[in-house]
Amino acid sequence: MDTQREAYRVEAYDLLAELEISLLELESAPDDMDLVDRVFRAMHTIKGSGAMFGFDAIAEFTHDVESAFDRVREGHISVTTGLVNLALAARDQIRSMLDHADDPVHIDQQQGRRILDGFRAILSAAQTAPAPDGADGPARPAWEIVATGTAGATGEKIYRIRFEPHETLFQNGTNPLALLSELTSLGHCRTIAHLDRLPAPEAFNPESCYLSWDILLTSDCSLNAIQDIFIFVEDACSLSIDLIDRLDAPAEASVSKRLGEILVARGDLPPEAVDEALERQQRLGQILVDAGRVSAEKVCSALAEQEYVQSVRAKREQQSSAGSVRVAAEKLDQLVNLVGELVTVQARLNQKAVLSRDAELLNISEVVERLTDELRDNTLSIRMLPIDVTFSKLRRLVRDLSNELGKNILLKTEGGDTELDKTVLEQLNDPLVHILRNSIDHGIETPERRGKAGKPEQGTIRLKAEHSGANVLIHISDDGAGIEPAVIRRKAIEKGLLSADAERSDKELLQLIFLPGFSTAEAVTNVSGRGVGMDVVKRSIESLRGAIELNSQPGKGTTITLKLPLTLAIIDGLLVEIDSDKFVLPLSSIEECVELSREDLKKTHGRNILNIRNQIVPFVPLRERFAIAGDAPNFEQVVINEVNGRRVGIVVDRVIGEHQIVIKTMNALYKNVPEVSGATILGDGTVALILDVQKLLSGIQEENLEAESER
């Protein structure tokens, strides 16, 4: 029973997350009955399963909430902001009851009673109000329920579309390929082109359209949505759209049509021709082609339809039977660790095989390497989650906080399907909350101030995620007041973080926001202004081996960009060497490697800068920085890195090459060495330290600032 109760908890948390998203979307689209159904189903499942597994208090509390949304489905209650607010409060209360199910003393019972009183008042008002038109009439037929977009409307269907443009189609500037491309936005398509109208080469007119198409579309859209695509060409073509299968129907209710039946249904062949051909007991398609009753292209198109419908249904049945399995996060972490060990052993095996020059051993090593790579990629993909999981949680924050501050703010998200490692996502939530709270409190102005500035009263915050090589970029931008560099400079001087005569560029002044204790707020509020937040954000992002960049235009808005690695378990790195010590530099930030001779070093006159293709690039001698004894070689290597939009070189003795690095955490004794983010075991069994280039450069910059202030 304990196992079943824990399973219910996990499922209930997922349902509550989905419920919050549905309610926020419902507030923007109160007439969307699909969303109402989603809310009702979530409440119904939480209540029913709760009663089954001993969560009686949750089941009892959820009953009135479920009843209210059942009345919404029937049309007796309208969706209002007040109803959504009450439902969100109920969702929070259910979450609290789940969290403290074993210790109910911490549950706010008074809050629960206030929420239930609110729902009972709504239900009571609905009972005394006159019923809407048709509410007490006969039940609607199934086809009407589908047409109005309620339960069952989301079932996928297979349509057959026959599109035969007139030869004059091109003359009105229409490109039929654009129409076919637009169809793909509705669902999965298979297109069969017909060439039987093509004339002989001497009669070919390039301004005439001779092609026609049969399209098979799998989609949950309506017939009207498909017709809308062809609305401007319906007078310049012959168009037929037929529903040939419903994927939401049980498999036994769907009969796979034979070739002759498909040809007859499409109007390509009369029924008597099929009967005549069947009497000859040969392959029907070939018989019909030989008899001249139908073209070979039409037979191929019909066969393609038959195969398409069968394959789509078979794939859906396979997916539904496969299902999913919940796995504890600890087991996934253990699997990733084991795969990491396997990658290390495989590297040692590969090195041993190369040194032995044994052909058979080399062959075995290559097979093991291929299998290890596939296992590694599949294991890491299991830990990947779409970032929309985190974005969805932030919609509620923006809604509640903007209402609290009397601001009108819209949150827009893009790239929600971008995937990140589960560990990265878990640690990303708090930094994003800090940034959003600052944008809402400091960035977006009140509606009155926005109106005076000539802006729309509704402010906008955009969250956008995108892939960039082995990293994910997250942009958080707003169209608010922006940040004045002069204000930052004044505040920094007041707090003693900057001397009055210090010269700093606007970009350097913006970086002061990430210093501990710095804030541009004129007054402390319960939202922000105490100077704690942005320094925490920077430390959190850097602990994930990421980087943060801030850009702002006064009066126009601010954009913060987070650069994060896809995974924290395995990275691509560049192995370098100083004397006999080996180090790894993350490959994602490396641009190029150049040579540094003794003569080049003398020309710098101790200033540690290089001129690379007429661009000044500072560099850090790693041997000197880490106090490694011995003489540097005559020709050293400079690894050029891009850090926070600037190019910086790291000088090493030798560059060994690219390696896939399995990251091992360092012992607690090394926790105060910020330049080192971890270690790895190489193929020969030796250990190489993984350098955190950003913290290395930040440490040098802080030392230079301290030395400057002392002077």
C-alpha positions as CSV (number, residue, x, y, z in Angstrom):
1,M,0.0,0.0,0.0
2,D,2.9,2.4,0.7
3,T,4.2,1.8,-2.8
4,Q,0.8,2.6,-4.3
5,R,0.4,5.7,-2.1
6,E,3.8,6.9,-3.4
7,A,2.8,6.2,-7.0
8,Y,-0.4,8.3,-6.4
9,R,1.7,11.2,-5.0
10,V,3.9,11.2,-8.1
11,E,0.9,11.1,-10.5
12,A,-0.9,13.8,-8.5
13,Y,2.1,16.1,-8.6
14,D,2.2,15.7,-12.4
15,L,-1.6,16.3,-12.6
16,L,-1.3,19.5,-10.5
17,A,1.5,20.8,-12.8
18,E,-0.8,20.2,-15.8
19,L,-3.7,21.7,-14.0
20,E,-1.9,24.9,-13.3
21,I,-0.9,25.3,-17.0
22,S,-4.5,24.5,-18.1
23,L,-6.0,27.1,-15.7
24,L,-3.6,29.8,-16.9
25,E,-4.4,29.1,-20.5
26,L,-8.1,29.0,-19.7
27,E,-7.9,32.5,-18.3
28,S,-6.8,33.7,-21.7
29,A,-9.3,31.5,-23.6
30,P,-12.4,31.1,-21.3
31,D,-14.5,29.7,-24.2
32,D,-12.1,26.8,-24.9
33,M,-14.0,23.7,-23.8
34,D,-11.0,21.6,-24.5
35,L,-9.2,23.3,-21.6
36,V,-12.3,23.0,-19.4
37,D,-12.2,19.3,-20.1
38,R,-8.5,19.1,-19.2
39,V,-9.1,20.9,-15.9
40,F,-12.1,18.6,-15.1
41,R,-10.3,15.4,-15.9
42,A,-7.3,16.4,-13.7
43,M,-9.6,17.2,-10.8
44,H,-11.6,14.0,-11.4
45,T,-8.5,11.8,-11.4
46,I,-7.0,13.4,-8.3
47,K,-10.3,12.9,-6.4
48,G,-11.0,9.3,-7.6
49,S,-7.4,8.0,-7.1
50,G,-7.1,9.9,-3.8
51,A,-10.2,8.1,-2.4
52,M,-8.8,4.8,-3.6
53,F,-5.4,5.1,-2.0
54,G,-6.4,6.6,1.4
55,F,-6.1,10.3,0.7
56,D,-9.7,10.9,1.8
57,A,-9.1,14.6,2.8
58,I,-7.9,15.4,-0.7
59,A,-10.8,13.5,-2.3
60,E,-13.3,15.4,-0.1
61,F,-11.7,18.8,-0.8
62,T,-11.6,18.2,-4.5
63,H,-15.2,17.2,-4.8
64,D,-16.7,20.7,-4.9
65,V,-14.0,22.0,-7.2
66,E,-14.7,19.1,-9.7
67,S,-18.5,19.8,-9.4
68,A,-17.9,23.5,-10.3
69,F,-16.0,22.6,-13.5
70,D,-18.6,20.0,-14.3
71,R,-21.2,22.8,-14.3
72,V,-18.8,24.8,-16.5
73,R,-18.8,22.0,-19.0
74,E,-22.6,22.0,-19.0
75,G,-22.7,25.7,-19.7
76,H,-24.2,26.7,-16.3
77,I,-21.1,28.5,-15.0
78,S,-18.9,30.9,-17.0
79,V,-15.1,31.0,-16.8
80,T,-14.1,34.2,-15.1
81,T,-10.9,35.5,-13.5
82,G,-12.4,35.0,-10.1
83,L,-13.1,31.3,-10.9
84,V,-9.6,30.8,-12.2
85,N,-8.1,32.5,-9.1
86,L,-10.2,30.2,-6.8
87,A,-9.1,27.1,-8.8
88,L,-5.4,28.1,-8.6
89,A,-5.8,28.6,-4.9
90,A,-7.5,25.1,-4.7
91,R,-4.6,23.7,-6.7
92,D,-2.1,25.1,-4.2
93,Q,-4.1,23.8,-1.3
94,I,-4.2,20.3,-2.8
95,R,-0.4,20.5,-3.2
96,S,0.0,21.5,0.4
97,M,-2.2,18.5,1.5
98,L,0.0,16.2,-0.6
99,D,3.2,17.6,0.9
100,H,1.9,17.2,4.4
101,A,-0.3,14.2,4.1
102,D,1.7,12.4,6.9
103,D,1.7,15.5,9.1
104,P,-1.6,17.4,8.6
105,V,-0.8,19.9,11.4
106,H,1.1,22.1,8.8
107,I,-1.9,22.3,6.5
108,D,-3.8,25.7,6.5
109,Q,-7.3,24.4,7.3
110,Q,-8.8,27.9,7.3
111,Q,-7.5,28.6,3.8
112,G,-9.1,25.3,2.7
113,R,-12.5,26.3,4.2
114,R,-12.4,29.7,2.5
115,I,-11.7,28.1,-0.9
116,L,-14.6,25.6,-0.5
117,D,-16.9,28.4,0.6
118,G,-16.0,30.2,-2.6
119,F,-16.8,27.2,-4.8
120,R,-20.0,26.5,-2.9
121,A,-21.2,30.0,-3.4
122,I,-20.5,29.7,-7.1
123,L,-22.4,26.4,-7.3
124,S,-25.3,27.8,-5.3
125,A,-25.5,30.8,-7.7
126,A,-25.5,28.5,-10.7
127,Q,-28.4,26.5,-9.3
128,T,-30.6,29.5,-8.9
129,A,-29.7,31.1,-12.2
130,P,-31.9,30.3,-15.3
131,A,-30.5,27.5,-17.4
132,P,-28.9,28.5,-20.7
133,D,-30.7,27.8,-24.0
134,G,-30.8,24.1,-24.6
135,A,-29.2,23.2,-21.3
136,D,-32.2,21.1,-20.2
137,G,-32.8,19.7,-23.7
138,P,-32.0,16.3,-25.0
139,A,-28.4,15.1,-25.0
140,R,-26.3,16.3,-28.0
141,P,-25.4,13.6,-30.6
142,A,-21.8,12.4,-30.7
143,W,-21.1,14.2,-34.0
144,E,-22.2,17.5,-32.5
145,I,-19.9,17.1,-29.5
146,V,-17.0,16.5,-31.8
147,A,-17.9,19.5,-33.9
148,T,-18.0,21.9,-30.9
149,G,-14.5,20.8,-29.8
150,T,-15.4,19.0,-26.5
151,A,-14.4,15.5,-25.4
152,G,-13.3,13.4,-28.3
153,A,-12.5,16.3,-30.6
154,T,-8.7,15.8,-30.2
155,G,-8.8,12.3,-31.8
156,E,-6.6,12.1,-34.9
157,K,-8.0,11.3,-38.3
158,I,-6.7,10.4,-41.7
159,Y,-7.9,12.5,-44.6
160,R,-7.5,11.8,-48.3
161,I,-7.1,15.0,-50.3
162,R,-7.2,15.0,-54.1
163,F,-5.8,18.3,-55.5
164,E,-6.1,18.8,-59.3
165,P,-5.1,22.4,-60.2
166,H,-6.4,23.8,-63.5
167,E,-3.7,24.4,-66.1
168,T,-4.2,28.1,-65.6
169,L,-3.3,28.1,-61.9
170,F,0.1,29.8,-62.4
171,Q,-1.5,32.7,-64.1
172,N,-3.0,34.1,-60.9
173,G,0.4,33.9,-59.1
174,T,-0.4,30.8,-57.1
175,N,2.4,28.3,-56.1
176,P,0.8,24.9,-55.4
177,L,3.9,23.8,-53.5
178,A,3.2,26.5,-50.9
179,L,-0.2,25.0,-50.3
180,L,1.3,21.5,-49.9
181,S,3.8,22.9,-47.5
182,E,1.1,24.6,-45.5
183,L,-0.7,21.3,-45.2
184,T,2.3,19.8,-43.3
185,S,1.7,22.3,-40.5
186,L,-1.6,20.5,-39.8
187,G,0.0,17.1,-39.2
188,H,1.9,14.3,-40.8
189,C,1.6,14.2,-44.6
190,R,2.3,11.8,-47.4
191,T,2.1,13.3,-50.9
192,I,1.8,11.4,-54.2
193,A,2.3,13.4,-57.4
194,H,0.5,12.5,-60.7
195,L,2.3,13.1,-64.0
196,D,-0.3,11.6,-66.4
197,R,-1.3,15.1,-67.6
198,L,2.2,16.0,-68.7
199,P,2.2,16.7,-72.5
200,A,4.9,15.8,-75.0
201,P,8.0,18.0,-74.8
202,E,7.2,19.9,-77.9
203,A,3.7,20.8,-76.5
204,F,5.0,21.7,-73.0
205,N,4.0,25.2,-71.8
206,P,6.1,26.3,-68.8
207,E,3.2,28.7,-67.8
208,S,0.8,25.8,-67.4
209,C,0.3,23.5,-64.4
210,Y,0.1,19.9,-65.5
211,L,0.7,18.1,-62.1
212,S,-2.0,16.9,-59.6
213,W,-1.5,15.4,-56.2
214,D,-3.1,12.9,-53.8
215,I,-2.3,13.8,-50.2
216,L,-2.8,11.6,-47.1
217,L,-2.9,13.7,-43.9
218,T,-2.9,12.5,-40.4
219,S,-4.2,15.3,-38.1
220,D,-6.6,16.2,-35.3
221,C,-7.8,19.3,-37.3
222,S,-11.3,19.7,-38.7
223,L,-12.4,19.5,-42.3
224,N,-12.8,23.3,-42.4
225,A,-9.2,23.8,-41.4
226,I,-8.1,21.9,-44.5
227,Q,-10.5,23.7,-46.7
228,D,-9.2,27.1,-45.5
229,I,-5.8,26.3,-47.0
230,F,-7.4,26.0,-50.5
231,I,-9.9,28.8,-50.0
232,F,-8.2,31.2,-52.5
233,V,-7.8,28.5,-55.3
234,E,-11.0,26.6,-55.0
235,D,-12.2,28.2,-58.4
236,A,-8.9,27.2,-60.0
237,C,-8.8,23.5,-59.1
238,S,-10.7,20.4,-58.6
239,L,-10.6,19.5,-54.9
240,S,-12.0,16.6,-52.8
241,I,-11.3,16.0,-49.1
242,D,-12.5,12.7,-47.6
243,L,-12.2,11.3,-44.1
244,I,-11.0,7.7,-44.5
245,D,-10.1,6.6,-41.0
246,R,-10.3,7.7,-37.3
247,L,-7.4,6.8,-35.1
248,D,-9.4,7.4,-31.9
249,A,-11.7,4.5,-32.9
250,P,-10.8,1.0,-31.6
251,A,-8.6,-1.0,-34.0
252,E,-11.3,-3.6,-34.5
253,A,-13.6,-0.9,-35.8
254,S,-11.2,0.1,-38.5
255,V,-11.2,-2.2,-41.5
256,S,-8.2,-2.1,-43.8
257,K,-9.6,-1.5,-47.3
258,R,-8.4,-3.6,-50.2
259,L,-7.0,-2.0,-53.3
260,G,-10.2,-2.3,-55.4
261,E,-12.3,-0.7,-52.6
262,I,-9.9,2.2,-52.4
263,L,-9.9,2.8,-56.2
264,V,-13.7,2.7,-56.2
265,A,-14.0,5.1,-53.2
266,R,-11.6,7.6,-54.8
267,G,-13.7,7.6,-58.0
268,D,-10.8,6.3,-60.1
269,L,-12.7,3.1,-61.1
270,P,-16.3,1.8,-61.4
271,P,-17.3,-1.2,-59.2
272,E,-18.0,-3.4,-62.3
273,A,-14.4,-3.1,-63.4
274,V,-13.2,-4.6,-60.1
275,D,-15.6,-7.5,-60.4
276,E,-14.4,-8.1,-64.0
277,A,-10.8,-8.1,-63.0
278,L,-11.3,-10.4,-60.0
279,E,-12.7,-13.0,-62.3
280,R,-9.3,-13.3,-63.9
281,Q,-7.7,-14.2,-60.5
282,Q,-4.5,-12.2,-61.1
283,R,-3.0,-9.3,-59.1
284,L,-5.7,-6.7,-59.2
285,G,-3.5,-3.7,-59.8
286,Q,-1.7,-5.3,-62.8
287,I,-5.0,-6.6,-64.3
288,L,-6.5,-3.1,-64.2
289,V,-3.4,-1.5,-65.7
290,D,-3.2,-4.1,-68.5
291,A,-6.9,-3.7,-69.2
292,G,-6.4,0.0,-69.6
293,R,-9.0,0.8,-67.0
294,V,-6.7,2.8,-64.7
295,S,-3.2,4.2,-65.0
296,A,-0.2,2.6,-63.2
297,E,0.3,5.9,-61.3
298,K,-3.3,5.7,-59.9
299,V,-2.7,2.1,-58.7
300,C,0.6,3.1,-57.1
301,S,-1.2,6.0,-55.3
302,A,-3.9,3.7,-54.0
303,L,-1.4,1.2,-52.8
304,A,0.5,4.0,-51.1
305,E,-2.7,5.0,-49.3
306,Q,-3.3,1.4,-48.2
307,E,0.2,1.1,-46.8
308,Y,0.1,4.5,-45.2
309,V,-3.1,3.9,-43.3
310,Q,-1.9,0.5,-42.1
311,S,1.5,1.8,-41.1
312,V,0.1,4.8,-39.2
313,R,-2.4,2.6,-37.2
314,A,0.3,0.0,-36.5
315,K,2.7,2.7,-35.2
316,R,0.0,4.1,-32.9
317,E,-0.9,0.7,-31.6
318,Q,2.8,0.0,-31.0
319,Q,3.2,3.3,-29.1
320,S,0.1,2.8,-27.0
321,S,1.2,-0.7,-26.0
322,A,4.8,0.4,-25.2
323,G,3.6,3.0,-22.7
324,S,6.1,4.5,-20.3
325,V,7.9,3.4,-17.1
326,R,8.7,5.6,-14.1
327,V,12.3,5.2,-12.9
328,A,13.7,6.7,-9.8
329,A,16.1,9.6,-10.4
330,E,18.8,7.8,-8.3
331,K,18.7,4.8,-10.6
332,L,19.2,7.1,-13.6
333,D,22.2,8.8,-11.9
334,Q,23.7,5.5,-11.1
335,L,23.3,4.4,-14.7
336,V,25.0,7.5,-16.0
337,N,27.9,6.9,-13.6
338,L,28.3,3.3,-14.8
339,V,28.2,4.5,-18.4
340,G,30.9,7.1,-17.5
341,E,33.1,4.3,-16.1
342,L,32.5,2.3,-19.2
343,V,33.6,5.2,-21.4
344,T,36.8,5.5,-19.4
345,V,37.5,1.7,-19.7
346,Q,36.8,1.8,-23.4
347,A,39.4,4.6,-23.8
348,R,42.0,2.5,-22.1
349,L,41.0,-0.5,-24.2
350,N,41.4,1.6,-27.4
351,Q,44.8,2.9,-26.3
352,K,46.0,-0.6,-25.5
353,A,44.8,-1.9,-28.9
354,V,46.6,0.8,-30.8
355,L,49.8,0.2,-28.9
356,S,49.6,-3.6,-29.4
357,R,49.0,-3.3,-33.1
358,D,46.9,-6.5,-32.9
359,A,44.4,-6.4,-35.7
360,E,41.9,-8.6,-33.9
361,L,42.1,-6.6,-30.7
362,L,41.7,-3.3,-32.8
363,N,38.6,-4.7,-34.3
364,I,37.1,-5.7,-30.9
365,S,38.0,-2.2,-29.6
366,E,36.2,-0.5,-32.5
367,V,33.1,-2.5,-31.9
368,V,33.2,-1.8,-28.1
369,E,33.7,1.9,-28.9
370,R,30.6,2.0,-31.3
371,L,28.4,0.2,-28.7
372,T,29.7,2.5,-25.9
373,D,28.9,5.6,-27.9
374,E,25.4,4.4,-28.6
375,L,24.8,3.4,-25.0
376,R,26.2,6.8,-23.8
377,D,24.0,8.8,-26.2
378,N,20.9,6.8,-25.3
379,T,21.5,7.0,-21.5
380,L,22.1,10.8,-21.6
381,S,18.9,11.3,-23.8
382,I,16.9,9.5,-21.0
383,R,17.9,12.3,-18.6
384,M,17.0,15.1,-21.1
385,L,13.7,17.0,-20.4
386,P,12.1,19.8,-22.4
387,I,12.7,23.2,-20.9
388,D,9.0,23.9,-21.1
389,V,8.7,22.0,-17.9
390,T,10.5,25.0,-16.2
391,F,8.9,27.7,-18.4
392,S,5.4,26.4,-17.4
393,K,6.1,27.0,-13.7
394,L,7.1,30.6,-14.4
395,R,3.7,31.6,-16.0
396,R,2.1,31.5,-12.5
397,L,4.8,33.6,-11.0
398,V,4.5,36.3,-13.7
399,R,0.7,36.3,-13.4
400,D,0.5,36.6,-9.6
401,L,3.4,39.0,-9.1
402,S,2.2,41.4,-11.9
403,N,-1.3,41.5,-10.3
404,E,0.3,42.1,-6.8
405,L,2.3,45.1,-8.2
406,G,-0.6,46.5,-10.3
407,K,1.1,45.9,-13.6
408,N,-0.2,44.4,-16.8
409,I,2.5,41.9,-18.1
410,L,2.3,39.2,-20.7
411,L,4.8,36.3,-20.7
412,K,5.7,34.8,-24.1
413,T,7.8,31.7,-24.4
414,E,9.6,30.2,-27.4
415,G,11.6,27.0,-27.8
416,G,9.9,25.1,-25.1
417,D,10.8,21.8,-26.7
418,T,14.5,22.5,-26.3
419,E,15.9,19.8,-24.1
420,L,18.3,20.1,-21.1
421,D,19.8,17.6,-18.7
422,K,17.5,16.9,-15.7
423,T,20.2,18.1,-13.3
424,V,20.6,21.4,-15.1
425,L,16.9,22.0,-15.2
426,E,16.5,21.4,-11.5
427,Q,19.1,24.0,-10.7
428,L,17.9,26.5,-13.3
429,N,14.5,27.3,-11.7
430,D,15.8,29.6,-8.9
431,P,18.0,31.8,-11.1
432,L,15.1,32.2,-13.6
433,V,12.8,33.2,-10.7
434,H,15.3,35.8,-9.5
435,I,15.6,37.3,-13.0
436,L,11.9,37.4,-13.7
437,R,11.2,39.0,-10.3
438,N,13.7,41.7,-11.1
439,S,12.2,42.2,-14.6
440,I,8.6,42.5,-13.2
441,D,9.6,44.8,-10.3
442,H,12.4,47.0,-11.8
443,G,12.1,46.5,-15.6
444,I,8.5,46.7,-16.6
445,E,6.9,50.1,-15.7
446,T,3.4,50.7,-14.4
447,P,0.7,51.1,-17.1
448,E,0.6,54.9,-16.4
449,R,4.4,55.4,-16.9
450,R,4.3,53.2,-20.0
451,G,1.4,55.3,-21.4
452,K,3.4,58.5,-20.9
453,A,6.5,57.0,-22.6
454,G,4.4,56.1,-25.6
455,K,4.4,52.3,-24.9
456,P,1.4,49.9,-24.8
457,E,0.1,49.6,-21.3
458,Q,0.8,45.8,-21.4
459,G,4.4,45.0,-20.9
460,T,6.0,41.9,-22.4
461,I,8.6,39.5,-21.0
462,R,10.0,36.9,-23.4
463,L,11.6,33.6,-22.5
464,K,13.3,32.0,-25.5
465,A,15.5,28.8,-25.5
466,E,17.6,27.6,-28.4
467,H,20.4,25.2,-29.1
468,S,23.9,26.6,-29.9
469,G,26.4,23.8,-30.5
470,A,26.8,21.8,-27.3
471,N,25.0,24.5,-25.3
472,V,21.6,25.9,-24.8
473,L,21.0,29.7,-24.8
474,I,18.1,31.1,-22.7
475,H,17.2,34.7,-23.4
476,I,15.1,36.6,-20.9
477,S,14.1,39.9,-22.3
478,D,11.6,42.7,-21.4
479,D,10.4,45.9,-23.1
480,G,10.7,47.9,-19.8
481,A,12.7,50.9,-18.8
482,G,16.1,49.4,-19.3
483,I,19.2,50.2,-17.1
484,E,21.0,53.5,-17.1
485,P,24.8,53.1,-16.9
486,A,25.0,56.5,-15.1
487,V,22.8,55.2,-12.3
488,I,24.9,52.1,-11.9
489,R,28.0,54.2,-11.7
490,R,26.5,56.5,-9.1
491,K,25.3,53.6,-7.0
492,A,28.7,51.8,-7.3
493,I,30.6,54.9,-6.1
494,E,28.1,55.3,-3.2
495,K,28.7,51.7,-2.1
496,G,32.5,52.0,-2.5
497,L,32.5,49.4,-5.3
498,L,34.1,51.9,-7.7
499,S,36.4,54.9,-7.3
500,A,35.1,58.2,-8.6
501,D,37.9,58.6,-11.2
502,A,37.7,55.0,-12.5
503,E,36.9,54.8,-16.2
504,R,34.5,52.0,-17.2
505,S,32.6,51.3,-20.4
506,D,28.8,50.9,-20.3
507,K,29.2,47.1,-20.7
508,E,31.6,46.9,-17.8
509,L,29.3,49.1,-15.7
510,L,26.4,46.6,-16.4
511,Q,28.6,43.8,-15.0
512,L,28.6,45.5,-11.6
513,I,25.0,44.4,-11.2
514,F,26.3,40.9,-10.5
515,L,28.4,42.1,-7.5
516,P,27.2,41.1,-4.0
517,G,25.1,43.7,-2.3
518,F,24.6,45.8,-5.4
519,S,21.1,47.1,-6.3
520,T,19.8,50.1,-8.3
521,A,16.4,50.0,-6.4
522,E,15.6,53.3,-4.6
523,A,13.5,51.5,-2.0
524,V,13.4,48.0,-0.6
525,T,10.2,46.1,-1.3
526,N,9.0,42.6,-0.4
527,V,9.9,41.6,-4.0
528,S,13.5,42.9,-4.5
529,G,15.9,45.8,-3.7
530,R,18.1,44.3,-1.0
531,G,21.0,43.6,-3.3
532,V,20.8,39.8,-3.0
533,G,19.7,38.0,-6.2
534,M,21.8,38.8,-9.2
535,D,25.1,37.7,-7.6
536,V,23.3,34.5,-6.5
537,V,22.1,34.1,-10.1
538,K,25.7,34.4,-11.5
539,R,27.1,31.9,-9.0
540,S,24.3,29.4,-9.7
541,I,24.8,29.7,-13.5
542,E,28.6,29.4,-13.1
543,S,28.2,26.4,-10.9
544,L,26.5,24.7,-13.9
545,R,29.6,25.6,-16.0
546,G,27.5,28.2,-17.7
547,A,27.8,31.9,-18.4
548,I,25.5,35.0,-18.1
549,E,25.5,38.1,-20.2
550,L,23.4,41.3,-19.7
551,N,22.5,43.9,-22.3
552,S,20.3,46.9,-21.8
553,Q,19.0,49.9,-23.7
554,P,17.6,52.7,-21.5
555,G,14.0,53.2,-22.3
556,K,13.7,50.1,-24.5
557,G,14.4,47.1,-22.3
558,T,16.9,44.6,-20.9
559,T,18.0,41.2,-22.2
560,I,19.8,38.6,-20.0
561,T,21.3,35.6,-21.8
562,L,22.2,32.3,-20.0
563,K,24.6,29.9,-21.7
564,L,24.3,26.4,-20.3
565,P,25.8,23.0,-21.2
566,L,23.4,20.3,-22.4
567,T,24.6,17.9,-19.8
568,L,26.9,17.9,-16.7
569,A,28.0,14.3,-17.0
570,I,30.1,14.1,-20.2
571,I,31.7,16.9,-22.2
572,D,33.9,17.4,-25.3
573,G,37.2,18.8,-24.2
574,L,40.6,19.8,-25.5
575,L,43.4,18.0,-23.7
576,V,46.5,20.2,-23.1
577,E,49.8,19.7,-21.2
578,I,52.1,21.8,-19.1
579,D,55.3,20.0,-18.3
580,S,54.0,16.5,-17.3
581,D,50.6,17.9,-15.9
582,K,47.5,17.5,-18.1
583,F,44.5,19.7,-18.1
584,V,41.2,19.8,-20.0
585,L,39.6,22.9,-21.5
586,P,35.9,22.7,-22.4
587,L,35.7,22.6,-26.2
588,S,32.4,24.5,-26.5
589,S,34.1,27.9,-25.8
590,I,37.3,27.3,-27.8
591,E,37.7,29.2,-31.2
592,E,41.2,28.3,-32.3
593,C,44.8,27.5,-31.3
594,V,47.9,29.6,-32.4
595,E,51.6,29.3,-31.7
596,L,53.5,31.6,-29.4
597,S,57.3,31.8,-29.9
598,R,59.9,33.3,-27.6
599,E,60.3,36.2,-30.0
600,D,56.5,36.9,-30.0
601,L,56.6,36.8,-26.2
602,K,59.4,39.4,-26.0
603,K,57.4,41.8,-28.2
604,T,54.6,41.9,-25.6
605,H,57.0,43.6,-23.1
606,G,55.3,41.7,-20.3
607,R,51.8,43.0,-21.1
608,N,50.4,39.5,-22.1
609,I,48.6,40.6,-25.3
610,L,48.7,39.2,-28.8
611,N,47.8,40.7,-32.2
612,I,45.8,38.1,-34.0
613,R,44.7,39.2,-37.4
614,N,44.7,42.8,-36.3
615,Q,42.7,42.0,-33.2
616,I,44.2,42.5,-29.7
617,V,43.7,39.3,-27.6
618,P,44.9,39.2,-23.9
619,F,46.3,35.8,-22.7
620,V,47.0,34.0,-19.5
621,P,50.2,32.0,-19.1
622,L,48.9,28.9,-17.3
623,R,52.4,27.7,-16.2
624,E,52.9,31.0,-14.4
625,R,49.4,31.1,-13.0
626,F,49.7,27.6,-11.5
627,A,53.3,28.1,-10.5
628,I,54.5,25.0,-12.4
629,A,58.3,24.6,-12.2
630,G,60.4,24.1,-15.3
631,D,61.2,26.0,-18.5
632,A,58.6,26.6,-21.2
633,P,59.3,25.2,-24.7
634,N,60.5,27.5,-27.5
635,F,57.1,27.3,-29.1
636,E,54.1,27.4,-26.8
637,Q,50.4,27.1,-27.8
638,V,47.7,29.7,-27.2
639,V,44.2,28.3,-26.9
640,I,41.7,31.1,-27.8
641,N,38.5,31.0,-25.8
642,E,35.3,33.1,-26.2
643,V,34.2,34.2,-22.7
644,N,31.3,36.7,-22.1
645,G,31.7,38.0,-25.6
646,R,35.5,38.6,-25.3
647,R,38.4,36.6,-26.8
648,V,41.0,35.4,-24.2
649,G,44.0,33.1,-24.7
650,I,45.2,30.4,-22.4
651,V,48.9,29.6,-22.9
652,V,50.0,25.9,-22.5
653,D,53.1,23.9,-23.5
654,R,51.3,21.4,-25.9
655,V,47.9,20.7,-27.3
656,I,47.3,17.0,-27.3
657,G,43.8,16.9,-29.0
658,E,40.1,16.5,-28.6
659,H,38.7,14.0,-26.1
660,Q,35.3,13.0,-24.7
661,I,35.6,13.7,-21.0
662,V,33.7,11.9,-18.3
663,I,33.5,14.4,-15.4
664,K,34.4,13.2,-11.9
665,T,33.6,15.5,-8.9
666,M,36.5,16.6,-6.8
667,N,37.1,15.7,-3.2
668,A,35.9,18.2,-0.6
669,L,39.5,19.2,0.0
670,Y,39.5,21.0,-3.4
671,K,36.2,22.8,-3.0
672,N,38.0,26.1,-2.6
673,V,39.8,25.9,-5.9
674,P,37.4,27.7,-8.2
675,E,39.6,27.4,-11.3
676,V,39.1,23.6,-11.3
677,S,35.5,22.3,-12.0
678,G,36.3,18.6,-11.9
679,A,38.7,15.9,-13.0
680,T,38.7,13.0,-15.4
681,I,40.6,9.7,-15.8
682,L,42.4,9.4,-19.2
683,G,42.9,6.2,-21.2
684,D,46.3,5.5,-19.7
685,G,44.9,5.8,-16.1
686,T,46.3,9.3,-15.4
687,V,44.2,12.1,-14.0
688,A,43.6,15.4,-15.8
689,L,42.0,18.5,-14.1
690,I,39.1,20.2,-15.9
691,L,39.5,23.9,-15.9
692,D,36.7,26.4,-15.5
693,V,38.0,29.1,-17.8
694,Q,35.4,31.7,-16.8
695,K,36.2,31.4,-13.1
696,L,39.9,31.5,-13.9
697,L,39.5,34.8,-15.8
698,S,37.2,36.2,-13.1
699,G,39.7,35.4,-10.4
700,I,42.4,37.3,-12.4
701,Q,40.1,40.2,-12.9
702,E,39.2,40.5,-9.2
703,E,42.9,40.4,-8.3
704,N,43.7,43.2,-10.8
705,L,40.8,45.3,-9.3
706,E,42.1,44.8,-5.8
707,A,45.6,45.7,-6.9
708,E,44.2,48.8,-8.6
709,S,42.3,49.9,-5.5
710,E,45.3,49.5,-3.3
711,R,47.3,51.8,-5.5
